Structure formats: C-alpha cells, structure tokens
Amino acid sequence: MLNQVQATPGTGLDAFFKADGVAVIGASDDITKIGGRPVQLLRKYGYAGPIYPVNPKGGTIQGLQAYASILDTPTAPELAILAVPVEATLQAVRDCGSRGVRGVIVLSAGFAEAGPEGAALQAELVRVARNHGMRLLGPNCLGAVNVVDRLVGSFSIALEQSLPPAGEVGIVSQSGNIGSFTMRNMAERGLGVSRFIATGNEADVDVADGIAALARDADTRIILCCMETCRDAGRLIAALDMARQQHKPVIVLKIGATEQGQAAAASHTGALMGSDAVFDAVFRRYGVLRVRSFEELLDVGHAAALLRAERLPTTDAVTLVAASGGFGIMMADAMVQAGMTLPQLADTTRALIREAVPTAGTNNPVDASAQMSARPDILLKMLTALQNDANGSTLVLLLALSLYNPRLRGVYLEALSKIRASHPDRLLVIISQGPPDAVAEINALGIPVFPSIPAAASGLAGLVRLGQLTTLPTAAAYGGPVDGVDAAVFRNEFHAKKALAAAGISVPREEVVASADDAVRSARATGYPVVLKIASEDIAHKTEIGGVALGLQDDDAVRQAYDRLMANAREHAPRARLDGVLVAPMVRGGVELIAGVSRDPVFGPVVMVGLGGIYAEILKDVAVQVAPVSEDEALRMIRGLKMFPLLDGARGQPKADVAAAARTVARLSEFACRHAADVAEIDMNPILVKPQGEGVLVLDALMVPTSRNTSAH
Amino acid sequence: MLNQVQATPGTGLDAFFKADGVAVIGASDDITKIGGRPVQLLRKYGYAGPIYPVNPKGGTIQGLQAYASILDTPTAPELAILAVPVEATLQAVRDCGSRGVRGVIVLSAGFAEAGPEGAALQAELVRVARNHGMRLLGPNCLGAVNVVDRLVGSFSIALEQSLPPAGEVGIVSQSGNIGSFTMRNMAERGLGVSRFIATGNEADVDVADGIAALARDADTRIILCCMETCRDAGRLIAALDMARQQHKPVIVLKIGATEQGQAAAASHTGALMGSDAVFDAVFRRYGVLRVRSFEELLDVGHAAALLRAERLPTTDAVTLVAASGGFGIMMADAMVQAGMTLPQLADTTRALIREAVPTAGTNNPVDASAQMSARPDILLKMLTALQNDANGSTLVLLLALSLYNPRLRGVYLEALSKIRASHPDRLLVIISQGPPDAVAEINALGIPVFPSIPAAASGLAGLVRLGQLTTLPTAAAYGGPVDGVDAAVFRNEFHAKKALAAAGISVPREEVVASADDAVRSARATGYPVVLKIASEDIAHKTEIGGVALGLQDDDAVRQAYDRLMANAREHAPRARLDGVLVAPMVRGGVELIAGVSRDPVFGPVVMVGLGGIYAEILKDVAVQVAPVSEDEALRMIRGLKMFPLLDGARGQPKADVAAAARTVARLSEFACRHAADVAEIDMNPILVKPQGEGVLVLDALMVPTSRNTSAH
C-alpha cells in the first residue's frame, strides 16, 4: 500500500515545516473562519515566504492579492493549506499536484470519521497525492506549525493570543485539541516550542512520520507525543528508533490505557487497538517514557526540556530539603512511593549544614528550618555542602510559598544562581507554587521547578526512567529465515513439542503410541514412573474427560491406563480424532512457568511469560514483549515478575535455572517469528524450571494455526 | 496521666474559639514579631471582645492600653496568647491560672522539640495548666482561629493578606505550615473556613481534641485534618466517632506513610509511630477518607465542602462528556483507573442527545463535539437528557479552556445554572482550568470544579468513598472481661491451641505424650495417618531440627518417629526443655490461611489475616485491623485479599468456608483483647480452611508473652 517514500517515516515532511511559499485554498476575509485563520496567522506571526490566498472570487483577502486557482499563483508554493468544503477537496488536491506542491494540509472535517463515503473520498485524496509525490496531512486535523520559522499551517485556538516562544520542544499529536493544549501549557511555563504537528485522520502522515521528522529536525531536542492509535507498528518502531539514535528523549501520552478508554478510542479513530501492555513493552524497549496524564506530560516534558538529554539524572537517589518538618515528611513519602531512594548524608556534610544552619535537622529529608533563608550566604553554604556530598543524589528544595515574599525571593535567587555556577553538573530541582515570574527566573538558571510535591515525585521518577531507558541496548527485529510449519504441529502436543525441540527448546522424551503393548514398551524405555495422556487435536482439555493418568509405576498400570484413557475419550469425545496415547516420563519438582505467543492486532507476534497456575490467573503476573526477544530481554521480563522470588530461592528453595528459562522464551519468540505466517498462538504450560544449571522442560505445548491455515484444513 | 476533662477529646476548647477577652502576653509594637502579630490581626480583622496587650513595659501597644501583667487587666480574659521567651513561659502560665484564664496558646518554640530540658519545662506547663483547669495549645504551634467570629489567636503567614471568608470547613493540623497552606488554598478556591487549629508540640491539646471540637461546632460541616502522629489512639478514635455521629465528613492527610516518611516523622515529633497500614484500617473503620497528597486534600475537601455530607455521591458510576474524542478517552482511562465505572446510556437518552447535537457520539464517554456549546438551549437539552437518564451516574463535563472564551463562558454558565435548578439533586462536576472568576461562579451553583482530569478522577473516587464510608456500621471497642492466661500457653503449640480452643476456635484433636507407647496409644485413638511434632517451648523451628514427622501410617512408624524426634531434639537442641511429642491427625486439603495478633505502638492489639505461605511472604497480601473485629469486619478483610479468589473457587476448586475463617479471626481478636495484658503476639499458621460448611482447623499456633510477662519468668 505504501510506496518507497512513505515507507520510511518522516520522509517528505519538510514541505510542512520549511515550505517556500504557502497557498491557502478556501481563504477567507473572515478571520474567525477556518479559511481565514491561517492567512491571518501567517501574516500576524511574520512568515517570510509568499502567502497566496486562493478563492474563486479572486480580489484581495486580508489585504493580500487573492487567486482564483492555485494554478494562477506567480510562483509554485511548496505547501497548500486546504479549507474548502468536503466536496471541493479532491479537485483542490489535484490542482495542488499539477502545480508542483510538495505538501497538502487538509483542515476540513467530514471524511473517514463521518462514514464510509467520507472514507472512500479520503482514500482517493491519498491516492492522488501519492501519484503526485505529495505528502498529505489530515484530513480533519489542526495542521502543522514551525515556530522557529513562523510558518503557521494551522487554525489552532492555542495560537490566537500569541505564537509560543521558539525553543527545543517538538509536539506531535493525533488529537489537535490535546496537541494545542500541550503547546499552550508549555508556552505558559515559559518553554519554547520548535514544531507542532497534529495528524488528525492520518490518511497519509501519521504520528510515526511526525516523530521521525522531529528526530531529524535540528531545532528539536525533545519530542512530546500524544497518540491514540498506531496504524503501522513497523513505522512507529522505526521512528522511535530514529529518535533514540539522535539521543532525543521521547515522552508519550498514549491514551486508551483501559478497556473503556480503548473502546472509546476505537470508536473515535476507527483503528484497531493493540494491547496496552504491548504498547508499554514497545515504549520501554525503545527508550520512550510513557506518561499517564496530561499533567505528567507537562511536568516531565518541561523538566526534560530544561535539562536536555545530556543532563538527565542517572540515579534514583534524592536529598530532600524543606524549611518545615511536615513538608519534609510529605516529600519523603511521595518520593519513596514514586520509587526514589533517600541516601543518608555524610557526617562531614551534616557538620557543614549545622555550621551554616545550627537549628537544622540533618537527616534526609533535611529539616532546614526557616533559618536557612535568613541570608543568601547561609543558604549557599548549606546548598554547597549538600552538592558536595558524595552521595551524588539529586537535590530537591521545597520553597512552598516563599517566593511570594520579596525578601525570601531575593535570598533564594541569589543562592540558586551561585550554586548553579559553582556546580553546573549537579542536579537541583525546586518545588514551588509560584509566582510565575520567579519560577521563570529559576527555570532560566536551568533549574526545573515543579508545582507540587506529587508532580516533583512523578516528574523526577520520569526523568530517571528517561535517563535509564536510553542506556538499554536496542532490540533487533527478527531477521532470520521465514518458514512454513508441518501442519502436524496443530494436531497434538507431541508434534507441537517436537517442533519446539527442533528449535532448541527442551522437552521430555516422549512417544505417541497406538496400542497398550506399545505403551508398555515405550514406558519401559522411558523409565518408570510415567504419565499417559490422550493424543488428539480435537481434545483441548484432557483432564476434564479423564484423558490423563499420572504416576504410573509399572507395566500393568500402564496397560490399564491406556485402555481407560482410550475408553474415556471415546465416551466423552466420541467425534474426536484420536492419535493414540502419549507416553512421557513423570517429572516432578522445580517451579512452573508458563510462556506463550499471541497475535497483537498492531504489533504482530507477542511473547508472554509468567509464573504458572494460580499466579498467572489471579495476579495477572505476566510480562509481554513483541517477538523476537533476546535472552537478555527475556531475563529482564522474568526478573520483573512480581512472583520472581519464587524462582530466586524464596523460602529456602534452591534458585531456579532462570537463564535456561530465558533461553526458552527467546527461542520460542524466534520460532514464532519464523513461523508467523502459519502459527497464530503458542501455549507452553507448564514449563518446569529446575534448579540452577539443570535446565527447563516444557511439559505441555499447544499451537493454534492462523485463520488462513485453519481454513486450508 | 489525663484527668477527666482531658479524657474526652474536645472538652474545654471553646476557650480558643469563643473567648470573651484575649490577652497577648509578650505583646509587641512591632507587627513583624510573634508578639506583635496576634495583636495586629485581632484588631485588623475585628475581634469583638477586649484585647489586652501584656508587656512589663506597660504603656500602649499598637494603640491599645498595655498591662504589665495579666493580673492587672480590667476584666479576666478567657484566652491568653503567650509569645514570651521560653524561660518566662512557666510564670506566664501560672499568672494565667491565677487570673482565671480558660485557654492558653503557647506560640513560642524551644520546648520538647529542643531537647530534654525543654521537654521537662513543657510537662511542667501542662501540669500547671491542668491544676488550674486550663487547656493549653502548643507550645511551638501556630495557634487557633475562629474565622466566623474573627478571633485570631495565631501568627500564621496565611493571614497576612486577608482572613479567609467565613464558611463551613474546619482545619485541624499538627503542622502549622501545612495547616496554613491548606487554609490559604481553600480561600484561594473561594471556599470559606470556620475554624483553624494547629496543635504543634501537642503537650495538652492534640489533633483528636481539634477534631472533636469541630465535630461539635455548629459552624463546621466538614473537617480537614493534617496529622503526623497520634499520641493517644483511644482519644483519636473517640473524636472520629463523634464526627461520624454528627455526619461531618473527615478527610485526613496522614503523613509518614512510608518507612522513610515515618523515620522523618519520628525524628520530627519525637512520638512513637504506629503502623501505617493500621492507620489505614482505623480510618476506614471510622468512615474517614484518607488522602495521599496535599493536592488531593484540597480537591476532595473542596468538592466535599461544596456538596456537603447529604449530597455526596453514593454510586461509582460516571457519565463523561467532552467536546473532543481525545479528551473523552483520557477521562475514561483516568476514571476507570480510579475505580469508577462507565455505564452506558439508555437508547432514549442517546436519541435525545442526537436530537440536540446531531454530530455527537453517544457512547460513554459522550463525544459531544464543539456543537454542544453552539447555544445555551442546545447544551441544556443535552444536559437534561443526560441528567434524566436512569443510570443515576454522576455527570462529568470537561470544559478544558472553554471558559476563557467569553461567548462559551456565557453558554456554559446559562445552561449550568438552569440544569442545577431543574435537577438540584443530580450530581454534576466540571473539569476546567479556569479562569478563577468563572470557576467561582460555577462553584456558587453548588457544582464542584476540578482543575484537571486526574484531580477529578481521584476527587470523585474520594467523594464516593466518603459517601460509602459513612454507611458502614460502627465497630464497637472490646468491652468483654479482661483475664490473665495460664503461662503454659507460651510453652508450646499444644497449650496455645488448647487456650484458643477454649475461646471457640477449632483445632485438631491433639495430645502431648512422653513415651513411644503413649504415642502409639494416642495415634490409635486419633486414627491414622498421624503427625508427630516435638513439643518444647525452646524450639521455635521444629522442621529445621528434624522435629516433625508427617503421614505416619501405623504403630511401628509412630514408635520409630517418636524415638527419632526425641533424639534429634537432644542432638540439635541439647539445652531445650522437652515436653515430649505432640500427636495430631494428618490433615490435608483445603486452603491455608494465616492469622495473628501483634502489638501496635499506637493502637495496641492488631489482628492480621492473609493467605498462607508464599502469598503472605512475597505479596504481602494481608489485611490488618485493630482488635476486636466483628465477624462481618473479618469477612471484609478476607474478601479484600488480592488472592481471595483462591478461597472463592478459583480453578474449579470448591469454595472455602470463609464464614468459618472470619469467625476464627473475630474470636482470635477477642481473645487478644481479653488477654492483652499477658499476650503480646499470637501466630496461627497455618489455618486450614475446608470447603464451605466444613469449617476450619488451626494446625499450628504460637503465643509470645508481653515483656512484663517474660520478665516474670
């Protein structure tokens, strides 16, 4: 469906940000209309290139010469902004193509979101645009803005009062409203914006394009992204990878985290929703920080933009300072609950603090008392002692309402400015409610200011995760051979396990037999005790029909069990095709894991691992990741399970062979990629993890074919 | 230590709020000094009674006649505010007593928080005050304010600009800073305050007094409380119970929730810290809403004050409405994550919405599109349809930045005012960032406005919990007989279980025997298979020294096991006193619970119940409550366990007898109260819970004596 140009995200988006000449098709004199606003904003904010209002009536629009058609403009504009009625859009896009336009923004609504007719028209717009080598943004979108070059291809209400200051924050949002809200709030916090792009219906340009374009954009140092859906996992992953290679932090607010939110998103965007847990896993893998609320996006985004990637904290240690004991306790609670740690201060540091502020309590949190702000030199002395402490923590200073007091404001600003000069590389953040101009002064020193204790706690935890995420190794996509599988793997566990064994996964020695005599022969060869299980592709729950016999100790028991299992199967599943009975060794001991593969509608084969039995069922204690996963990644997944202590020697048990378990998960994930065309689901349950060095055994496995494969039956 | 007056919390606090006459001892002309500020604030805000500045220099202070001693004032003031140096405080308190003062506020610091000398002086202040029948607030506190009567016994910086408007919110805070911050923020949100009391060192008046006084105060309808420690559990519980009987919601920010926070609080207040989980349980039991941050205190407190107790939501159902699909998804995510539910709308409601707003999506969240605010009548029509819907949910309307637009502001205010008039009992809340005057207008309609989606989600969830908490039955304190126990219960599990059995708890038939022959006799009487366990008060971990033999099937096995166990004990625990061997039936099947009692430093005997083994250990999946607990309460504790499905028929198992388990926990808790003087800890592990109707069996139990009891050994 995509041609070569669209396959690499971000290609061709320069037209939206760096266009030489902009035509506004459907331009209006009325600056409250969609067709009037871009003309007004381009002029008001000083876009340097030619602006061509296009309107069949011609004449002048907002003081500019208007043209009846884009074909009449004196030069060929690189960008066209369309604000024409739905029915006129297709012709306008055709005209843009003929005129050599490079990018088209369709602001108008009434396309795919309005029904099947609109969807067909939208598809036609894209076809025409691609035929002409144009990128198309929208329809039903708020457009794109290059704040640095003052190119405003948008009618966002956030631009009504003023253009945000030019800066390093790039904003990519599917929803124009949420993107506008982000831009406005960033500007209100005094932070500059580089680019804004709202992708709306995403007929052509999508969020992945936006991220990739900003990853390559020299003005942008940090990318904030609000997304609802992902239409192409490969392009999203490629874009995130580009941003990582450019060392640009990406912070994503992915909405639709709950079932109800997903249902709302699906009905809103008409796109398939992938599993939210898989989105989490993908973001983690590519070093993207996922935030859970708009406020967190702003708090972390603001702080990350101030600090930039090279100054993000690499430690979760914080030293907390407040003038009030009560606020210190509140900070300690919030920071610990957000996953931060509170190291103690060195004795020398404590002595120096007491020298500066005799009334101070020198535990962490430091109860610095009102004395700390008596004079700038006292405060500076205390801050210097704290910044010199070898614990290397981030210093968090709570000012509450102090900055509203002119004398205190002077004390704090003088001391903070000096400490930043003397310790430029040590992290320091402030918690303060304002006033805004004092906050701006502190921000200008490169010191982030959080508006509340919870904001500081979640913000700092976010910065730490951002700092750590970028150090993880990149996961490679599957690049191995792609094979079909023998259809037998879907028939019974014996064939499924044989295929897994061929992929390097440990399974017990097993055999399917078709007579009681063969069962006895096989049991002897296996060694007693043995297990017998009915082998049939039509019987999923063997236990329930009496299809399993455990702990058989001798020939007689095996012979009787064979007959009983076959009889049970014939009675309780008369139409099941029976392959016979599986003879396997009776294995005991070890810890049970489960692992499996399923098909995510967005990301394709996804591998899952969790503790077996009740743990997976009640606690939902499982980890997921897009296949393939490396052994390292699988190990991190297993170590991250809540019940991991069960594998790690809890209650005096020997430590389990988690390395072998991780290897099994990695090989399963490769198997799933290799056979993705045929195998939709794989279920390995249980996997017996034996003590360290003794490996694992996959005791049962089940594979489900893709529907293509099923229908071939 | 407490006399009768102090034993009932809140008694005698009228002196701080309704005093006829106030003396300020240590009064100053300098209004920046602690001794100058109360004089200034009393005058500035128009306190109606006589104000007597007291200063040895006499003359006039801030234009008022000053007196050299409180003994010289023309009338006897009921309240005295002390701002004298530490060393002059005791004499000042004595003088207050002689003059017939009813309440003394000691603002000065330098007492218990400064060291042992200060602590001794502080104790002496209290002794003198009590001898004179005076209540003493502080020392080291920010005092008390009656906003309604403009009686300002404080030097809080929050009062510098203005007194908050008079209203129905009472504020009780140990920390003056946090209390002031709360008062200032409430006022900024346009909400009136009735009383403010900051208890500081709590030498006499504590947080419980403050809550109880506000529970009885006619001006106060809702109580916000910030606490760090609790010095007397009985008084706190009595105060919470008073508030509940008066139907006044209590919202508590209890800081020190984490170990690090507790450590900071302990070093800050010098008080013993109880377990945070026990505080949680006590708050839940008495219908108190515990919030986790200052922001949540303000958000929920503000909304609860607007709605008052009689209009709190009783359902967790919400219908969400936004003009933007993206914001609707964000709301859905946040609400569901906060525990709210999103019911669907009736078909008739959907049709009516579409009639009003043809472009609207009528799922929940409702994607109302910008059309909804085209005209007030359109919006009103949609809101009316929503409020008439039979699902009875709380309506949440997101306005984002709309109120900044004058036209939209008009539309919203008109429609909201009409819908409140037509549906006064249906709950409606708004999410909006401002502007403040528009928010105030909406608040004035009795409609809470939350500043953000997360604030609305946690705020609404808090309101629902407040609404639900008040409907729980009150727990009675233990009122039964108080007995000593036979010291034998501490000797071995046999005697411990015998005592529990006498308290109505089911234990297996068991016997301690002192010979192999007796063991065989006992085993036959019990019925095979049996278990043998070494019986010694000196051996805590029987398994580790080979002191347990399971599944013994016949006489020979019992005889051999007896000899082996005794030999093992002599070898591995040569100094242990041996009582012999316990013979018990071998019991299998069922689900294992653990339950126990421990001694909380604040709340006394606390009962705990959880799933057995690995679950308690790794998941910390336990519930706690102050003893005694009723069977109902115990059942709620068990049903609240994460792993409760294990007892409730997970994985096709029969449902376990949770009623019997709850009865066991309730009886354990009564046993603990009855014998609180002697028994410090009880551990029942495991408790076998059999299928429904078959009861439970406590298989092992251990009791630890109180240290008083131990030293009597």
Interface residues (C-beta under 8 A of the other chain):
Chain A: I157 Q174 S175 N177 I178 F181 R184 C226 E228 I255 G256 A257 T258 E259 Q260 G261 A263 A264 A265 S267 H268 T269 R292 S293 F294 E295 A323 S324 G325 G326 F327 G328 I329 M330 A332 D333 A334 M335 V336 Q337 L342 G361 N363 P365 D367 A400 L401 S452 I453 P454 G613 I614 E617 I618 L619 K642 M643 P645 L646 A650 R651
Chain B: I157 Q174 S175 N177 I178 F181 R184 C226 E228 I255 G256 A257 T258 E259 Q260 G261 A263 A264 A265 S267 H268 T269 R292 S293 F294 E295 A323 S324 G325 G326 F327 G328 I329 M330 A332 D333 A334 M335 V336 Q337 L342 G361 N363 P365 D367 A400 L401 S452 I453 P454 G613 I614 E617 I618 L619 K642 M643 P645 L646 A650 R651
